[in-house]
Amino acid sequence: MQKKGEKNMKKKKPREAKITFEGLVTEALPNGMFRVRLENDTIVLGYISGKIRCSSIRILMGDRVKIEVSRYDSSKGRIIYRLPPPKSSKCAEDSKDSEDSKD
């Protein structure tokens, strides 16, 4: 018997566990699909998640991304985050040289 104000509570199924990897976009395909090379040298077909699509974040070849891969089908995954480009020491040296030339 239910008490007043208590709704019919159903048990939720636990979500399917996904594995998150970092990878490098190697090829851009139509309709927001990309080929991504993971850290373990596996190539996966990645599609853009809804948040990235709504935010109009551009993903290009050579970008590093985070991708969720299902346990059941490891050949496809969802791109959930575009990682910032690495800060190389060469760029930092170039900016120092340009500051020195101004003086």
Secondary structure, DSSP 8 states (H G I E B T S, - for coil): ---TT------------EEEEEEEEEEEETTTEEEEEETTS-EEEEEE-HHHHHTT----TT-EEEEEEESS-TTEEEEEEE------HHHHHHHHHHHHHH-
